[in-house]
Amino acid sequence: MSIPRRKDLLSIAPLADEEIELVLSNAAQFKALFRRRVKKVPTLRGRHVLTLFYEPSTRTLSSFEIAASRLSADVTHFSVSTSSVVKGESILDTVETLESMQVDCIIVRHSASGVASLIARHSRASVINAGDGWHAHPTQALLDAFTLREIWPDLSGRRILIVGDLLHSRVARSTSTIFHRLGAEVAVLGPGTLIPDTRWDWLRKFRTFDEALHWQPDVIYLLRIQNERLGDDPFFPSLGEYHRHYGVTDERFARIAGEGLYLMHPGPVNRGVELVDAVMSYDRCLINQQVENGIAIRMACLHWLQPATSSS
Ligand code: CP
């Protein structure tokens, strides 16, 4: 059965199971290219990809640009800070201007939830959400699922504990959704102020790390404390207090490594807050695999989407 191409990728929830499987399976094929001397294929020759990031990024921006280059697309990075955005040009006027230059795909990151959908509604080009506010980060979720599928081809019954600030986390929203869709049991742990009561009824909730480890997770997924989204209101007494209760301390790391649990983090990490330095060289810490797989997943997404008026 052929799966129709989508114009946009805005969040995980609307994707059909077959669409998720298609992206994961295509990503595996693209990843196989990484070991070749020539990593580039002509798949998107003649297409133009634009990265439009209103928020900082290392992994997502670089890996989209590398993914597009490996598919032979032309890539332009739109520098918000040196653009007419600083003169007050609106998002939609900016997008309309850039669209007049015939780009085929716009990859957008913005601090406000819903901006990627807004652009997608007004754009002929495909739009990929590279993170919008607290809402969604679908390519992060796909690369996280891909990373775990490399270990366990079937995630059914695998237990994944997500630790941290769920309230402000677009990663947690997207990643917990895909893990659940792929059959994993998902639980969360964090300060009560950062775990919404009324959302995600299907998530098991723990209040202490001991309780959560007693549940015997296979994977611990640490979320970044996003200081830029916490504002002036304290959600917990201090970063030191957060580390003591919800961080992978030296003592917890010894237990986690002893039990052979896998650790994930979307990056960037706050060393000494979410985790201690030793975690970074643990052989079951998947952070670098997540980053590498981000390129394969983003190649698969760029390959899959199709702009509204494309003729091929
Ligand atoms: N995981 C993630 O989105 O990282 P960047 O902010 O570096 O893109």
Boltz pocket constraint, residues with backbone or C-beta under 6 A from the ligand:
constraints:
  - pocket:
      binder: B
      contacts: [[A, 56], [A, 57], [A, 58], [A, 59], [A, 60], [A, 61], [A, 130], [A, 131], [A, 140], [A, 266], [A, 267], [A, 268]]
      max_distance: 6.0
